Amino acid sequence: MSAEYRIGDVIQTRKPHPCGNDKWTVIRIGADFKIKCLKCSRIVMLDRETFLKRVKKIVQRADNLS
Ligand SMILES: [Zn+2]
């Protein structure tokens, strides 16, 4: 499942961050995922299972893997 996500992808979560934003950039992929809030820039670390549950959809694909 997680192989479909890439660093740099913008994802939408089912529940918004307390700041009101629900879009995040994926900044780390692995046993743990890190996502960065696009509004307040706070970084949240989630285990893979929690990440997969929280993601609603991919908003924008990373353009490149560099
Ligand atoms: Zn936020």
N, CA, C, O and the ligand as a Tripos MOL2 file, in Angstrom:
@<TRIPOS>MOLECULE
protein
  265   263    67     0     0
PROTEIN
NO_CHARGES

@<TRIPOS>ATOM
      1 N           0.8160   -1.2100    0.0000 N.3       1 MET1
      2 CA          0.0000    0.0000    0.0000 C.3       1 MET1
      3 C           0.8530    1.2640    0.0000 C.2       1 MET1
      4 O           0.6550    2.1630   -0.8180 O.2       1 MET1
      5 N           1.8000    1.3190    0.9270 N.am      2 SER2
      6 CA          2.5570    2.5520    1.1030 C.3       2 SER2
      7 C           3.4450    2.8570   -0.0880 C.2       2 SER2
      8 O           3.8920    3.9910   -0.2580 O.2       2 SER2
      9 N           3.7050    1.8480   -0.9180 N.am      3 ALA3
     10 CA          4.5710    2.0710   -2.0680 C.3       3 ALA3
     11 C           3.9740    3.0860   -3.0300 C.2       3 ALA3
     12 O           4.6810    3.6570   -3.8600 O.2       3 ALA3
     13 N           2.6780    3.3080   -2.9160 N.am      4 GLU4
     14 CA          2.0630    4.2720   -3.8270 C.3       4 GLU4
     15 C           2.3520    5.7110   -3.4090 C.2       4 GLU4
     16 O           2.1060    6.6350   -4.1850 O.2       4 GLU4
     17 N           2.8600    5.9140   -2.2190 N.am      5 TYR5
     18 CA          3.1570    7.2720   -1.7740 C.3       5 TYR5
     19 C           4.6130    7.6070   -2.0330 C.2       5 TYR5
     20 O           5.4920    6.7490   -1.9520 O.2       5 TYR5
     21 N           4.8460    8.8640   -2.3450 N.am      6 ARG6
     22 CA          6.1950    9.3480   -2.6230 C.3       6 ARG6
     23 C           6.4590   10.5830   -1.7900 C.2       6 ARG6
     24 O           5.5430   11.3300   -1.4440 O.2       6 ARG6
     25 N           7.7170   10.7850   -1.4750 N.am      7 ILE7
     26 CA          8.0990   12.0260   -0.8180 C.3       7 ILE7
     27 C           7.7660   13.1840   -1.7600 C.2       7 ILE7
     28 O           8.0980   13.1590   -2.9450 O.2       7 ILE7
     29 N           7.1130   14.1810   -1.2110 N.am      8 GLY8
     30 CA          6.7270   15.3360   -2.0090 C.3       8 GLY8
     31 C           5.2610   15.3090   -2.4230 C.2       8 GLY8
     32 O           4.7160   16.3230   -2.8570 O.2       8 GLY8
     33 N           4.6260   14.1540   -2.2900 N.am      9 ASP9
     34 CA          3.1870   14.1020   -2.5710 C.3       9 ASP9
     35 C           2.4340   14.9960   -1.5860 C.2       9 ASP9
     36 O           2.8130   15.1060   -0.4200 O.2       9 ASP9
     37 N           1.3730   15.6260   -2.0610 N.am     10 VAL10
     38 CA          0.4830   16.3810   -1.1760 C.3      10 VAL10
     39 C          -0.7580   15.5300   -0.9440 C.2      10 VAL10
     40 O          -1.4290   15.1100   -1.8860 O.2      10 VAL10
     41 N          -1.0460   15.2850    0.3230 N.am     11 ILE11
     42 CA         -2.1890   14.4350    0.6640 C.3      11 ILE11
     43 C          -3.2000   15.2210    1.5050 C.2      11 ILE11
     44 O          -2.8740   16.2060    2.1670 O.2      11 ILE11
     45 N          -4.4350   14.7380    1.4440 N.am     12 GLN12
     46 CA         -5.4920   15.3120    2.2790 C.3      12 GLN12
     47 C          -5.8490   14.2920    3.3400 C.2      12 GLN12
     48 O          -5.9890   13.1040    3.0500 O.2      12 GLN12
     49 N          -5.9960   14.7660    4.5860 N.am     13 THR13
     50 CA         -6.3570   13.8530    5.6750 C.3      13 THR13
     51 C          -7.8560   13.9120    5.9540 C.2      13 THR13
     52 O          -8.5290   14.8980    5.6510 O.2      13 THR13
     53 N          -8.3530   12.8310    6.5390 N.am     14 ARG14
     54 CA         -9.7900   12.7620    6.8320 C.3      14 ARG14
     55 C         -10.1850   13.8090    7.8680 C.2      14 ARG14
     56 O         -11.2580   14.4080    7.7910 O.2      14 ARG14
     57 N          -9.3060   14.0140    8.8290 N.am     15 LYS15
     58 CA         -9.5570   15.0400    9.8420 C.3      15 LYS15
     59 C          -8.5370   16.1550    9.6880 C.2      15 LYS15
     60 O          -7.3530   15.8790    9.4960 O.2      15 LYS15
     61 N          -8.9670   17.4030    9.7680 N.am     16 PRO16
     62 CA         -8.0140   18.5080    9.6300 C.3      16 PRO16
     63 C          -7.1160   18.6470   10.8500 C.2      16 PRO16
     64 O          -7.4420   18.1930   11.9460 O.2      16 PRO16
     65 N          -5.9860   19.2820   10.6250 N.am     17 HIS17
     66 CA         -5.0910   19.6770   11.7070 C.3      17 HIS17
     67 C          -5.8240   20.7100   12.5750 C.2      17 HIS17
     68 O          -6.7240   21.3880   12.0800 O.2      17 HIS17
     69 N          -5.4630   20.8420   13.8430 N.am     18 PRO18
     70 CA         -6.0960   21.8680   14.6820 C.3      18 PRO18
     71 C          -6.0190   23.2790   14.0940 C.2      18 PRO18
     72 O          -6.8340   24.1320   14.4460 O.2      18 PRO18
     73 N          -5.0730   23.5370   13.2230 N.am     19 CYS19
     74 CA         -4.9670   24.8600   12.5930 C.3      19 CYS19
     75 C          -6.0220   25.0480   11.5090 C.2      19 CYS19
     76 O          -6.1780   26.1520   10.9880 O.2      19 CYS19
     77 N          -6.7440   23.9940   11.1640 N.am     20 GLY20
     78 CA         -7.8270   24.1180   10.1970 C.3      20 GLY20
     79 C          -7.4960   23.5890    8.8140 C.2      20 GLY20
     80 O          -8.3820   23.4410    7.9720 O.2      20 GLY20
     81 N          -6.2330   23.3050    8.5790 N.am     21 ASN21
     82 CA         -5.7980   22.8280    7.2760 C.3      21 ASN21
     83 C          -5.8530   21.2930    7.2140 C.2      21 ASN21
     84 O          -5.5880   20.6070    8.2010 O.2      21 ASN21
     85 N          -6.2030   20.7770    6.0360 N.am     22 ASP22
     86 CA         -6.2360   19.3140    5.9050 C.3      22 ASP22
     87 C          -5.3210   18.8050    4.7870 C.2      22 ASP22
     88 O          -5.4570   17.6700    4.3310 O.2      22 ASP22
     89 N          -4.3910   19.6570    4.3520 N.am     23 LYS23
     90 CA         -3.4570   19.2360    3.3010 C.3      23 LYS23
     91 C          -2.0250   19.2600    3.8200 C.2      23 LYS23
     92 O          -1.6100   20.1720    4.5350 O.2      23 LYS23
     93 N          -1.2880   18.2250    3.4340 N.am     24 TRP24
     94 CA          0.0360   17.9730    3.9870 C.3      24 TRP24
     95 C           0.9820   17.5100    2.8880 C.2      24 TRP24
     96 O           0.5650   16.9020    1.9020 O.2      24 TRP24
     97 N           2.2540   17.8070    3.0750 N.am     25 THR25
     98 CA          3.2840   17.2540    2.1980 C.3      25 THR25
     99 C           3.9240   16.0600    2.8860 C.2      25 THR25
    100 O           4.2490   16.1250    4.0710 O.2      25 THR25
    101 N           4.1030   14.9830    2.1580 N.am     26 VAL26
    102 CA          4.7860   13.8050    2.6820 C.3      26 VAL26
    103 C           6.2870   14.0730    2.6470 C.2      26 VAL26
    104 O           6.8500   14.3470    1.5870 O.2      26 VAL26
    105 N           6.9300   13.9930    3.8050 N.am     27 ILE27
    106 CA          8.3660   14.2910    3.8270 C.3      27 ILE27
    107 C           9.2100   13.0910    4.2500 C.2      27 ILE27
    108 O          10.4350   13.1260    4.1380 O.2      27 ILE27
    109 N           8.5720   12.0420    4.7320 N.am     28 ARG28
    110 CA          9.3270   10.8360    5.0380 C.3      28 ARG28
    111 C           8.4170    9.6310    4.8550 C.2      28 ARG28
    112 O           7.2390    9.6580    5.2110 O.2      28 ARG28
    113 N           8.9860    8.5810    4.2960 N.am     29 ILE29
    114 CA          8.2460    7.3410    4.0500 C.3      29 ILE29
    115 C           9.0570    6.1860    4.5970 C.2      29 ILE29
    116 O          10.2760    6.1490    4.4350 O.2      29 ILE29
    117 N           8.4000    5.2530    5.2360 N.am     30 GLY30
    118 CA          9.1050    4.0940    5.7700 C.3      30 GLY30
    119 C           8.2470    3.4260    6.8130 C.2      30 GLY30
    120 O           7.0210    3.4110    6.7020 O.2      30 GLY30
    121 N           8.8890    2.8650    7.8400 N.am     31 ALA31
    122 CA          8.1320    2.2770    8.9390 C.3      31 ALA31
    123 C           7.3120    3.3620    9.6160 C.2      31 ALA31
    124 O           6.1990    3.1250   10.0850 O.2      31 ALA31
    125 N           7.8880    4.5590    9.6550 N.am     32 ASP32
    126 CA          7.1470    5.7310   10.1020 C.3      32 ASP32
    127 C           7.0680    6.7280    8.9520 C.2      32 ASP32
    128 O           7.9720    6.8270    8.1220 O.2      32 ASP32
    129 N           5.9700    7.4550    8.9280 N.am     33 PHE33
    130 CA          5.7660    8.4940    7.9280 C.3      33 PHE33
    131 C           5.8150    9.8380    8.6230 C.2      33 PHE33
    132 O           5.3670    9.9760    9.7620 O.2      33 PHE33
    133 N           6.3590   10.8270    7.9360 N.am     34 LYS34
    134 CA          6.2890   12.1940    8.4350 C.3      34 LYS34
    135 C           5.5570   13.0440    7.4090 C.2      34 LYS34
    136 O           5.8200   12.9680    6.2090 O.2      34 LYS34
    137 N           4.6360   13.8520    7.9080 N.am     35 ILE35
    138 CA          3.9020   14.7720    7.0440 C.3      35 ILE35
    139 C           4.0000   16.1690    7.6290 C.2      35 ILE35
    140 O           4.0440   16.3550    8.8450 O.2      35 ILE35
    141 N           4.0320   17.1470    6.7300 N.am     36 LYS36
    142 CA          4.1920   18.5380    7.1240 C.3      36 LYS36
    143 C           2.9490   19.3170    6.7310 C.2      36 LYS36
    144 O           2.5420   19.3110    5.5690 O.2      36 LYS36
    145 N           2.3580   19.9790    7.6920 N.am     37 CYS37
    146 CA          1.1550   20.7720    7.4650 C.3      37 CYS37
    147 C           1.4650   21.9250    6.5120 C.2      37 CYS37
    148 O           2.4260   22.6680    6.7180 O.2      37 CYS37
    149 N           0.6540   22.0670    5.4790 N.am     38 LEU38
    150 CA          0.9190   23.1180    4.4890 C.3      38 LEU38
    151 C           0.6050   24.5050    5.0270 C.2      38 LEU38
    152 O           1.0930   25.4980    4.4860 O.2      38 LEU38
    153 N          -0.1870   24.5910    6.0650 N.am     39 LYS39
    154 CA         -0.5560   25.9110    6.5840 C.3      39 LYS39
    155 C           0.3830   26.3800    7.6890 C.2      39 LYS39
    156 O           0.9190   27.4860    7.6310 O.2      39 LYS39
    157 N           0.5770   25.5310    8.6960 N.am     40 CYS40
    158 CA          1.3650   25.9800    9.8490 C.3      40 CYS40
    159 C           2.7660   25.3610    9.8840 C.2      40 CYS40
    160 O           3.5610   25.6690   10.7720 O.2      40 CYS40
    161 N           3.0660   24.4900    8.9180 N.am     41 SER41
    162 CA          4.4000   23.8950    8.7760 C.3      41 SER41
    163 C           4.7950   22.9630    9.9140 C.2      41 SER41
    164 O           5.9560   22.5690   10.0240 O.2      41 SER41
    165 N           3.8450   22.6160   10.7490 N.am     42 ARG42
    166 CA          4.1540   21.6570   11.8090 C.3      42 ARG42
    167 C           4.3280   20.2640   11.1960 C.2      42 ARG42
    168 O           3.6200   19.8860   10.2630 O.2      42 ARG42
    169 N           5.2810   19.5160   11.7410 N.am     43 ILE43
    170 CA          5.5670   18.1760   11.2350 C.3      43 ILE43
    171 C           5.0040   17.1450   12.2110 C.2      43 ILE43
    172 O           5.2060   17.2370   13.4210 O.2      43 ILE43
    173 N           4.2990   16.1690   11.6620 N.am     44 VAL44
    174 CA          3.7050   15.1160   12.4760 C.3      44 VAL44
    175 C           4.2650   13.7740   12.0110 C.2      44 VAL44
    176 O           4.3250   13.5030   10.8120 O.2      44 VAL44
    177 N           4.6720   12.9380   12.9620 N.am     45 MET45
    178 CA          5.1450   11.6040   12.6250 C.3      45 MET45
    179 C           4.0660   10.5850   12.9750 C.2      45 MET45
    180 O           3.4880   10.6150   14.0610 O.2      45 MET45
    181 N           3.8120    9.6930   12.0390 N.am     46 LEU46
    182 CA          2.7770    8.6770   12.2080 C.3      46 LEU46
    183 C           3.3550    7.3230   11.8480 C.2      46 LEU46
    184 O           4.1930    7.2190   10.9520 O.2      46 LEU46
    185 N           2.9050    6.2700   12.5500 N.am     47 ASP47
    186 CA          3.3090    4.9530   12.0630 C.3      47 ASP47
    187 C           2.5140    4.6510   10.7930 C.2      47 ASP47
    188 O           1.4980    5.2860   10.5100 O.2      47 ASP47
    189 N           2.9880    3.6940   10.0580 N.am     48 ARG48
    190 CA          2.4350    3.4240    8.7300 C.3      48 ARG48
    191 C           0.9220    3.1670    8.7840 C.2      48 ARG48
    192 O           0.1620    3.6910    7.9690 O.2      48 ARG48
    193 N           0.5150    2.3760    9.7300 N.am     49 GLU49
    194 CA         -0.9050    2.0250    9.8200 C.3      49 GLU49
    195 C          -1.7670    3.2650   10.0570 C.2      49 GLU49
    196 O          -2.8160    3.4320    9.4350 O.2      49 GLU49
    197 N          -1.3130    4.1280   10.9630 N.am     50 THR50
    198 CA         -2.0640    5.3490   11.2570 C.3      50 THR50
    199 C          -2.0880    6.2750   10.0510 C.2      50 THR50
    200 O          -3.1150    6.8690    9.7220 O.2      50 THR50
    201 N          -0.9450    6.3870    9.4030 N.am     51 PHE51
    202 CA         -0.8830    7.2230    8.1940 C.3      51 PHE51
    203 C          -1.9090    6.7640    7.1600 C.2      51 PHE51
    204 O          -2.6690    7.5710    6.6250 O.2      51 PHE51
    205 N          -1.9220    5.4730    6.8880 N.am     52 LEU52
    206 CA         -2.8190    4.9480    5.8460 C.3      52 LEU52
    207 C          -4.2810    5.1560    6.2180 C.2      52 LEU52
    208 O          -5.1280    5.3560    5.3480 O.2      52 LEU52
    209 N          -4.5710    5.1080    7.5180 N.am     53 LYS53
    210 CA         -5.9460    5.3500    7.9570 C.3      53 LYS53
    211 C          -6.3310    6.8160    7.8210 C.2      53 LYS53
    212 O          -7.4870    7.1390    7.5490 O.2      53 LYS53
    213 N          -5.3670    7.6910    8.0080 N.am     54 ARG54
    214 CA         -5.6960    9.1220    8.0360 C.3      54 ARG54
    215 C          -5.8000    9.7430    6.6570 C.2      54 ARG54
    216 O          -6.4970   10.7390    6.4670 O.2      54 ARG54
    217 N          -5.1110    9.1560    5.7030 N.am     55 VAL55
    218 CA         -5.1290    9.7620    4.3650 C.3      55 VAL55
    219 C          -6.4740    9.5510    3.6990 C.2      55 VAL55
    220 O          -6.9960    8.4370    3.6430 O.2      55 VAL55
    221 N          -7.0160   10.6350    3.2010 N.am     56 LYS56
    222 CA         -8.2610   10.5580    2.4460 C.3      56 LYS56
    223 C          -7.9550   10.3850    0.9610 C.2      56 LYS56
    224 O          -8.5290    9.5280    0.2890 O.2      56 LYS56
    225 N          -7.0440   11.2130    0.4670 N.am     57 LYS57
    226 CA         -6.6630   11.0890   -0.9360 C.3      57 LYS57
    227 C          -5.3600   11.8240   -1.1970 C.2      57 LYS57
    228 O          -4.9050   12.6400   -0.3950 O.2      57 LYS57
    229 N          -4.7770   11.5090   -2.3390 N.am     58 ILE58
    230 CA         -3.6060   12.2450   -2.7930 C.3      58 ILE58
    231 C          -4.1030   13.4310   -3.6010 C.2      58 ILE58
    232 O          -4.8370   13.2740   -4.5770 O.2      58 ILE58
    233 N          -3.6930   14.6130   -3.1790 N.am     59 VAL59
    234 CA         -4.1370   15.8390   -3.8580 C.3      59 VAL59
    235 C          -3.2580   16.1250   -5.0680 C.2      59 VAL59
    236 O          -3.7440   16.4840   -6.1400 O.2      59 VAL59
    237 N          -1.9610   15.9570   -4.8710 N.am     60 GLN60
    238 CA         -1.0100   16.2760   -5.9440 C.3      60 GLN60
    239 C           0.1840   15.3480   -5.8520 C.2      60 GLN60
    240 O           0.7570   15.1620   -4.7780 O.2      60 GLN60
    241 N           0.5550   14.7680   -6.9780 N.am     61 ARG61
    242 CA          1.7090   13.8980   -7.0300 C.3      61 ARG61
    243 C           3.0040   14.6830   -7.0550 C.2      61 ARG61
    244 O           3.0830   15.7650   -7.6370 O.2      61 ARG61
    245 N           4.0110   14.1270   -6.4190 N.am     62 ALA62
    246 CA          5.3320   14.7290   -6.5450 C.3      62 ALA62
    247 C           5.7420   14.6890   -8.0140 C.2      62 ALA62
    248 O           5.5570   13.6830   -8.6990 O.2      62 ALA62
    249 N           6.2970   15.7940   -8.4800 N.am     63 ASP63
    250 CA          6.6410   15.8770   -9.8960 C.3      63 ASP63
    251 C           7.8760   15.0790  -10.2400 C.2      63 ASP63
    252 O           7.9770   14.5180  -11.3310 O.2      63 ASP63
    253 N           8.8040   15.0260   -9.3250 N.am     64 ASN64
    254 CA         10.0300   14.2760   -9.6010 C.3      64 ASN64
    255 C          10.5560   13.7030   -8.3030 C.2      64 ASN64
    256 O          10.0720   14.0390   -7.2220 O.2      64 ASN64
    257 N          11.5370   12.8480   -8.4130 N.am     65 LEU65
    258 CA         12.0370   12.1370   -7.2380 C.3      65 LEU65
    259 C          13.4230   12.6280   -6.8230 C.2      65 LEU65
    260 O          14.0940   11.9800   -6.0190 O.2      65 LEU65
    261 N          13.8400   13.7310   -7.3480 N.am     66 SER66
    262 CA         15.1960   14.2090   -7.0590 C.3      66 SER66
    263 C          15.2950   14.6950   -5.6250 C.2      66 SER66
    264 O          16.3610   15.1360   -5.1940 O.2      66 SER66
    265 ZN         -1.4220   22.9030   10.7500 Zn       67 ZN67
@<TRIPOS>BOND
     1     1     2 1
     2     2     3 1
     3     3     4 2
     4     3     5 am
     5     5     6 1
     6     6     7 1
     7     7     8 2
     8     7     9 am
     9     9    10 1
    10    10    11 1
    11    11    12 2
    12    11    13 am
    13    13    14 1
    14    14    15 1
    15    15    16 2
    16    15    17 am
    17    17    18 1
    18    18    19 1
    19    19    20 2
    20    19    21 am
    21    21    22 1
    22    22    23 1
    23    23    24 2
    24    23    25 am
    25    25    26 1
    26    26    27 1
    27    27    28 2
    28    27    29 am
    29    29    30 1
    30    30    31 1
    31    31    32 2
    32    31    33 am
    33    33    34 1
    34    34    35 1
    35    35    36 2
    36    35    37 am
    37    37    38 1
    38    38    39 1
    39    39    40 2
    40    39    41 am
    41    41    42 1
    42    42    43 1
    43    43    44 2
    44    43    45 am
    45    45    46 1
    46    46    47 1
    47    47    48 2
    48    47    49 am
    49    49    50 1
    50    50    51 1
    51    51    52 2
    52    51    53 am
    53    53    54 1
    54    54    55 1
    55    55    56 2
    56    55    57 am
    57    57    58 1
    58    58    59 1
    59    59    60 2
    60    59    61 am
    61    61    62 1
    62    62    63 1
    63    63    64 2
    64    63    65 am
    65    65    66 1
    66    66    67 1
    67    67    68 2
    68    67    69 am
    69    69    70 1
    70    70    71 1
    71    71    72 2
    72    71    73 am
    73    73    74 1
    74    74    75 1
    75    75    76 2
    76    75    77 am
    77    77    78 1
    78    78    79 1
    79    79    80 2
    80    79    81 am
    81    81    82 1
    82    82    83 1
    83    83    84 2
    84    83    85 am
    85    85    86 1
    86    86    87 1
    87    87    88 2
    88    87    89 am
    89    89    90 1
    90    90    91 1
    91    91    92 2
    92    91    93 am
    93    93    94 1
    94    94    95 1
    95    95    96 2
    96    95    97 am
    97    97    98 1
    98    98    99 1
    99    99   100 2
   100    99   101 am
   101   101   102 1
   102   102   103 1
   103   103   104 2
   104   103   105 am
   105   105   106 1
   106   106   107 1
   107   107   108 2
   108   107   109 am
   109   109   110 1
   110   110   111 1
   111   111   112 2
   112   111   113 am
   113   113   114 1
   114   114   115 1
   115   115   116 2
   116   115   117 am
   117   117   118 1
   118   118   119 1
   119   119   120 2
   120   119   121 am
   121   121   122 1
   122   122   123 1
   123   123   124 2
   124   123   125 am
   125   125   126 1
   126   126   127 1
   127   127   128 2
   128   127   129 am
   129   129   130 1
   130   130   131 1
   131   131   132 2
   132   131   133 am
   133   133   134 1
   134   134   135 1
   135   135   136 2
   136   135   137 am
   137   137   138 1
   138   138   139 1
   139   139   140 2
   140   139   141 am
   141   141   142 1
   142   142   143 1
   143   143   144 2
   144   143   145 am
   145   145   146 1
   146   146   147 1
   147   147   148 2
   148   147   149 am
   149   149   150 1
   150   150   151 1
   151   151   152 2
   152   151   153 am
   153   153   154 1
   154   154   155 1
   155   155   156 2
   156   155   157 am
   157   157   158 1
   158   158   159 1
   159   159   160 2
   160   159   161 am
   161   161   162 1
   162   162   163 1
   163   163   164 2
   164   163   165 am
   165   165   166 1
   166   166   167 1
   167   167   168 2
   168   167   169 am
   169   169   170 1
   170   170   171 1
   171   171   172 2
   172   171   173 am
   173   173   174 1
   174   174   175 1
   175   175   176 2
   176   175   177 am
   177   177   178 1
   178   178   179 1
   179   179   180 2
   180   179   181 am
   181   181   182 1
   182   182   183 1
   183   183   184 2
   184   183   185 am
   185   185   186 1
   186   186   187 1
   187   187   188 2
   188   187   189 am
   189   189   190 1
   190   190   191 1
   191   191   192 2
   192   191   193 am
   193   193   194 1
   194   194   195 1
   195   195   196 2
   196   195   197 am
   197   197   198 1
   198   198   199 1
   199   199   200 2
   200   199   201 am
   201   201   202 1
   202   202   203 1
   203   203   204 2
   204   203   205 am
   205   205   206 1
   206   206   207 1
   207   207   208 2
   208   207   209 am
   209   209   210 1
   210   210   211 1
   211   211   212 2
   212   211   213 am
   213   213   214 1
   214   214   215 1
   215   215   216 2
   216   215   217 am
   217   217   218 1
   218   218   219 1
   219   219   220 2
   220   219   221 am
   221   221   222 1
   222   222   223 1
   223   223   224 2
   224   223   225 am
   225   225   226 1
   226   226   227 1
   227   227   228 2
   228   227   229 am
   229   229   230 1
   230   230   231 1
   231   231   232 2
   232   231   233 am
   233   233   234 1
   234   234   235 1
   235   235   236 2
   236   235   237 am
   237   237   238 1
   238   238   239 1
   239   239   240 2
   240   239   241 am
   241   241   242 1
   242   242   243 1
   243   243   244 2
   244   243   245 am
   245   245   246 1
   246   246   247 1
   247   247   248 2
   248   247   249 am
   249   249   250 1
   250   250   251 1
   251   251   252 2
   252   251   253 am
   253   253   254 1
   254   254   255 1
   255   255   256 2
   256   255   257 am
   257   257   258 1
   258   258   259 1
   259   259   260 2
   260   259   261 am
   261   261   262 1
   262   262   263 1
   263   263   264 2
@<TRIPOS>SUBSTRUCTURE
     1 MET1         2 RESIDUE 1 A MET
     2 SER2         6 RESIDUE 1 A SER
     3 ALA3        10 RESIDUE 1 A ALA
     4 GLU4        14 RESIDUE 1 A GLU
     5 TYR5        18 RESIDUE 1 A TYR
     6 ARG6        22 RESIDUE 1 A ARG
     7 ILE7        26 RESIDUE 1 A ILE
     8 GLY8        30 RESIDUE 1 A GLY
     9 ASP9        34 RESIDUE 1 A ASP
    10 VAL10       38 RESIDUE 1 A VAL
    11 ILE11       42 RESIDUE 1 A ILE
    12 GLN12       46 RESIDUE 1 A GLN
    13 THR13       50 RESIDUE 1 A THR
    14 ARG14       54 RESIDUE 1 A ARG
    15 LYS15       58 RESIDUE 1 A LYS
    16 PRO16       62 RESIDUE 1 A PRO
    17 HIS17       66 RESIDUE 1 A HIS
    18 PRO18       70 RESIDUE 1 A PRO
    19 CYS19       74 RESIDUE 1 A CYS
    20 GLY20       78 RESIDUE 1 A GLY
    21 ASN21       82 RESIDUE 1 A ASN
    22 ASP22       86 RESIDUE 1 A ASP
    23 LYS23       90 RESIDUE 1 A LYS
    24 TRP24       94 RESIDUE 1 A TRP
    25 THR25       98 RESIDUE 1 A THR
    26 VAL26      102 RESIDUE 1 A VAL
    27 ILE27      106 RESIDUE 1 A ILE
    28 ARG28      110 RESIDUE 1 A ARG
    29 ILE29      114 RESIDUE 1 A ILE
    30 GLY30      118 RESIDUE 1 A GLY
    31 ALA31      122 RESIDUE 1 A ALA
    32 ASP32      126 RESIDUE 1 A ASP
    33 PHE33      130 RESIDUE 1 A PHE
    34 LYS34      134 RESIDUE 1 A LYS
    35 ILE35      138 RESIDUE 1 A ILE
    36 LYS36      142 RESIDUE 1 A LYS
    37 CYS37      146 RESIDUE 1 A CYS
    38 LEU38      150 RESIDUE 1 A LEU
    39 LYS39      154 RESIDUE 1 A LYS
    40 CYS40      158 RESIDUE 1 A CYS
    41 SER41      162 RESIDUE 1 A SER
    42 ARG42      166 RESIDUE 1 A ARG
    43 ILE43      170 RESIDUE 1 A ILE
    44 VAL44      174 RESIDUE 1 A VAL
    45 MET45      178 RESIDUE 1 A MET
    46 LEU46      182 RESIDUE 1 A LEU
    47 ASP47      186 RESIDUE 1 A ASP
    48 ARG48      190 RESIDUE 1 A ARG
    49 GLU49      194 RESIDUE 1 A GLU
    50 THR50      198 RESIDUE 1 A THR
    51 PHE51      202 RESIDUE 1 A PHE
    52 LEU52      206 RESIDUE 1 A LEU
    53 LYS53      210 RESIDUE 1 A LYS
    54 ARG54      214 RESIDUE 1 A ARG
    55 VAL55      218 RESIDUE 1 A VAL
    56 LYS56      222 RESIDUE 1 A LYS
    57 LYS57      226 RESIDUE 1 A LYS
    58 ILE58      230 RESIDUE 1 A ILE
    59 VAL59      234 RESIDUE 1 A VAL
    60 GLN60      238 RESIDUE 1 A GLN
    61 ARG61      242 RESIDUE 1 A ARG
    62 ALA62      246 RESIDUE 1 A ALA
    63 ASP63      250 RESIDUE 1 A ASP
    64 ASN64      254 RESIDUE 1 A ASN
    65 LEU65      258 RESIDUE 1 A LEU
    66 SER66      262 RESIDUE 1 A SER
    67 ZN67       265 GROUP 0 **** ****
